[in-house]
């Protein structure tokens, strides 16, 4: 299937740069995968609550195979998955993941899977790097069978707000100007509508905040680099960051946010997306006016017309 990103879609992220970051991170990612592992466990917990089987599942943006590893730790099966296929933008990541389950290098913006071929698509901390998220969601809906499930987690909202502010001020002070150093994230309010536009039934989008503490902002930045999460904004400043800027940002971060033990927090808003491809067996909302019982009767109380004022107490 061809890439759905058209000329009218703004290219916020440099996908080639992102691939290079993931290729570079692959060798030592196991030393920096705490957040990926934590979110994967939470996503699979959600899947565990769904009582049905998924003969063929895809882990889209699989990194080094954490989902496959967690599934292998449950010999009796987890989440109804029978066969898992993995895909990542980085060939190096795909090779690592391939030690646990079939894997291939593939771009989330150009899925190489046949229409109606998958029962489940999972994605852990990958879709926040997609330029054309609506187009990618359309492709995911296309490759799922009827009554197939899409379940994803992505970084979004106010994530890394502390680091953003410190870097912005430090770069302004030291270099006399600022450029994007932490890439922009999706907003929760938009995601439910995007799922509906892509054709998903029963769409749900919610957020779960995770706070991780670090001994310093430099260690946090090292962890982000180690996960392949360094900034890939097309408008970023090219070249290496100046040491003075990073040290000033770390000092600002420490001054503003350090706890009594000198550790600093990093906040990640994890946005969860759930949607089903339409099927006749799914529940449907009642049509307006089809309710059999009036609300006032259900509440066993009186009914008040709109625009009235609350009665005084006493």
Number of C-alpha atoms within 10 A of each C-alpha: 11 9 15 17 18 10 7 7 13 10 16 16 21 17 19 12 15 20 20 16 20 26 17 18 24 22 14 11 19 15 11 17 18 14 18 20 19 13 22 22 17 15 20 17 13 14 18 15 10 10 8 11 14 17 13 17 23 23 23 25 24 29 32 29 25 21 26 22 15 14 19 14 10 10 7 8 13 17 18 19 19 13 13 21 20 28 29 26 25 26 19 22 27 26 20 17 25 18 13 19 17 17 25 20 18 19 19 26 25 16 19 17 16 11 14 15 15 23 22 25 23 25 25 29 24 20 22 18 25 19 19 22 22 21 22 22 21 19 23 27 26 20 21 25 18 17 18 22 25 24 21 24 27 22 26 22 19 17 21 19 14 18 21 18 14 22 24 18 18 24 21 13 14 15 12 9 11 16 14 16 19 20 19 19 15 18 14 18 11 10 21 18 16 18 25 17 14 20 18 25 20 17 18 17 20 15 18 13 15 15 14 14 16 17 14 18 26 16 13 20 17 15 20 17 18 22 24 23 20 20 20 24 21 15 14 16 12 8 6 6 11 11 9 13 20 19 15 18 25 22 16 20 23 19 13 11 14 18 12 7 7 13 16 23 22 18 16 21 23 23 22 25 22 21 23 24 24 17 12 8 7 12 9 9 7 8 7 6 7 7 9 6 8 11 12 11 10 8 9 9 9 8 11 10 6 6 6 7 8 7 6 5 4 3
